[in-house]
Amino acid sequence: MSNKTIKAQNLTTSSTKTISNTEYFSTCYSLIEDAQYNCMLINTNKKAAFIEWLHTFSKEHIKSISLSPKKRYEITCVEYETGKFFLKFARVTKKSVTQKVKDDFVTNPIANYPNCKIFVDAQNQIMIIEKNLEVAPNITQIKDMIAKVISKDISSFGYTLYIELVTKATDFWSYVNENINNLESIEFTLVYPNFLDGYDTAKDYVTAFGKYNPQIVTTKIENKEGHLIVPAKRDFINDALGYASSGAGSWKVTARGVKKLKSSESVPNINLLPNDISQLRPEQKNYINNIFKLIQKISNENRTIGDKNEN
């Protein structure tokens, strides 16, 4: 688990105290309906369908979900404000513990539940996920694991869940502008149109593949000699970048002579929350809600940043 200790201003007093914090990364989620099961959809409103699934925890309290006999997970969920949810996602494992038994030491396996906290703003389809590397080795695998497990349970609603990182489009343009004469490839992976408005070029492009019942569409432009040209008029790139950076896909850029590629996965938006955030005191809810607002601000900025980079 990634923990950081910093001096932070107490929200309730003017004093300064040392608070131990944990890293959380910013994401948005999309629900993709399967055309083969359209007639079986319990709720055709995607946002309402996911909220309905979240509300099933009021009866079940904890869900046990298996992807295979060896891949088992458990999820808890509470609604702490209207449309705001607090989940804990646990991977079920075993670890060996050695105990003293009379005059000997005996090692036995016991159940272990490495877990991460998740805060959901269901109205804006935002997830803030704890970066706990005991759950999975990196944030990409953490978010993909959560999406896969929830998809298994929500499949009865006729949907699949995708979770993608929210990043700053400026990181893309910084790399492109630094390597403008050596660009080899630009790649966008876009989730089938869902909740984002204002990206007409990208949405039209992805929608054109609708008859194939896709969940994602990937497009890549490449020049292996490093002579890729980014034109002055960048409608598609601007829209695809804004679409992907705002949590509905991902992007990758490579440059000739630069060993490490730049990608949305390499520049996640990280925020700190107190370790005891699960107590959900009023000031802690303010922390969480401020991060939700910050993520929305980043998404809004992503809509216009491309225009500022046009030649």
N, C-alpha and C positions, 0 to 999 in steps of 0.2 A: 504494500500500500504506500502511496506517495504522500508523505506528511511534510508540512513545512511549519516552522514556528516563526511567527513574526510579531512585531509590536503593532497592535491595532487600536484604533480609537473606540472606546466603549460607547455603544449607541445610546445608553441610558444615562451616562454621566459625562463629565468633561475630563475624566481621568484617562490615562493611558495604561493599558495592561497587556501582558503577554498572552497571546491566544495561539493555541495549536490548531493548525488548519490542514485541510486535505484538498487535493486538486480534483476538480470536476471539469469535464469537457462538454462542449456545447453541441447539440444535435437537433435536427428536426426529423420527424417521422412521416412516412407516407403509407397510406393503405391502398393496395392495388387489388382490384377485383378480378377474379378469374372469370373470363367470358363463358367458360364451360359450366359455371355454377351460378350464372346470373339469375336464373329462375329460382334459386334457393336462397338468395340474399335475404337475411332477416331484416336488415336495415340498409336501404340503398343510399342513405346519407353517410358518407365515410366517417366524418367527424363524430356524428352521433353514434355510429356503430362502435367506434373505439371507446367512447365514453360508456356505452352500454356494457362493453366487455369489462371495463374498469369497475363498474358498479356490481359485477357478479361477485366481487370479493366481499361484499357486504353479507353474503350468505355463506360463501366458502371459506372466507378469512385467509386461508393459505392454499395455493394451488401447487400440486405436485405434477410435474410434466416430464415425460421421458421421451428422448429422441431415439434411444436404444437402451438395452439393458444396462449398459455401462455409462450412459450419458443421462443423468437424472438431475433435475433442477427443481427449486422451490421458489415461489414468489408470494410476497405479502403486499397488501395495498390498502391505504386509507385515504379518504378524501378529506384534506385538512382545511380547504376552503372550497367554495363552489367552483368547480372546474379545475381545481388544483389537487394533484395526487402525489402521495409519497409511497414509493415502492422500495422493497428490498428484494434483490435478485441473488439467489444463492446457487452455487454449483455443489452438488452432493458428492463428496469424496470420502475417502478413508485415510487415516493416518495412524502410524504406529506409536503407541505410548507404552513406555516401560514402567512397570509398577513393582513395588516391593511386596512380595507375597511370602510371609513367614521369613525363612532364611534364604530366600532366593529373589532374583529379579526376573519378572516375566513380561514379555512384550506381546501386546495384543492390539489388533486394529480397532479403532473407534470411528464413529461417524464424524465428519468434519464438513463445515458449511462456509467456505470462503464466499463472501458476498459483497455486493456494492449497492449503494443507495442511488435511487433515481427519483428525480422530481419532474413532474409532468404538468405542463400548461396545456390542457386539452383543447382550449379554444384556439390557440395559435400553433398547435401541434409541435411543441418544443419539449425536448427532454434534456435535462442536465444530469450527467452520469458520472458517478464517482470513478476516479482512475485507480482502481484496486488491481494491481498486477498479480494478485493471488487468484483472481477470478480467471484471467487470461493474460498472456504475455505482453499485450499492447492494446491500445485503445481501439484499434480497428477490429481486433478479434473480440474484444469485450462487446462492442456495439453490435457486431454481426451475430454473436452468440445470443444476445438478448433478443434480437430481431427474429432469429430462427426459432427460439423457444416460444416466444409469444405467438409467432405465426402458427406454430403447431396447435396452440390452444384456440386461436381466433379463426382457424380455418373453417370451423363450423358456421361462422358468420359469412363465409364466402370470400374472405380477404387474406392477403399476405402482407406482412409488415416489413417495411424497409426503414432503416435508420441511417442517416447520413450526417457527416460533420458539417457544422456551420463554420465557415472560415472567412477571412477577409480577402476580397477580390484584389486588394492592393498588393498582396503577397505574390499573386500571379503576375501582375503587371510589372512589379519590381524585377522579377526574374527575367521576364520577356525583354524588358528595356535594357537590362544589363547584358543580355546575350543576343541582341537584336540581329547581329550579323552572323550568328552561329546556330540559329535555331534548327533543330532536327525534327521535332515532332510536338504536336499539341493534341491532346486526347481528352474528350469529355465523355463521361458515362452519366446518362440522364435517366432518372426514374420516370416511368410513364406518367403523363400529366396528372397532377393531383391538386395540391392546395395553393400553388403559387400563381399569382396574377401579375401581368405586366411584362411577361417575357414572350411576346407573341411569336417572334421568329423561331426561338427554340421550341416552344410548345407546338407550333405548326409542324415543325420538322419531326418531332417525336410522334405527334398524333398521326402523321402520314403512315406510320407503321402499325396503326391500330388494328387493321384487319388480320395481323399475324398474332394478336393476343400477347404482346410483349409485356414484360415487367420492367425491363431496362433497355435503353438503346445506347450503344457506344459508337462514337465517331472519332476517327483519327486522321489527321492530315500530317504528312511526313515528307521530308526531303533528307535522305541519308547523307548528303554532302554538306548539310548544315546551311542550306540556302533558302530555307523556308521564309516566305514573305508574309508579314502581317499587314494587310492593306489598310489604307487610311479610313475607308468605310468598313466598319467592323460590326455590322448589325448582328450577325449570327454569333460571332465570338463574344460580344458583349452580353447578349441574351443567354447564351449557353453558360458562360462564366457566372453571371448573376444567378441563374437557375441552380447551377451546381453548388456554388459557394453558399447559397442560402439554405442548404440542407436538402436538396432534391437531386443530388448526384455527387460526382467527384471530378477532379481534373488532374492531369499530369503534363509536365513540360520537360523536354530534354534539349540539351544544347551540345553541339560538337565540341569536344575537348573538355567538357565538364563531366566528371565521373558520376556525380550524384544528381539524380533527377529531382525536380521540384514537384511536389504534389500537394493536394489538399490534406492528405494524411500526414504530411511532414510539418504542417503549420496549423495544428488544431487551436481553437480558441479555448484557453484554459482560465478558469476562475477558482478562487479559493473560498471554501466554506469552513466554518468551525467544525472540529471533530464531533462536537456534541449537538450537531444540527438536528439530529433526529428527535430531539426533545420538542422541537417546533414551538419554542417560545415566541411571543409576538415579534421581538427584535430579530429572531432568526428567520421568521417568515418574510420580514423586510429584506434580509440578505438575499433570500431566494427570489423574491419578486423583482428586486433590482437587477439580478442577473437575467431573468426573463426579459426585462425591458432592454437590457444591453444587447441581448441576442436579436431582438426585434430591430434595434437601431442598426446593428451590423447588416442585417438583411436589407434594410431600407437604403443604407449607403451602397450596398452592392448593386443596387438598381441603377445608380448614377455614376459609379466610379469609372466604368468603361468609357463613357462620353468624355471624361476629363483626360483620357489617355489617347483620344483620337488625334491624329496629326493634322 
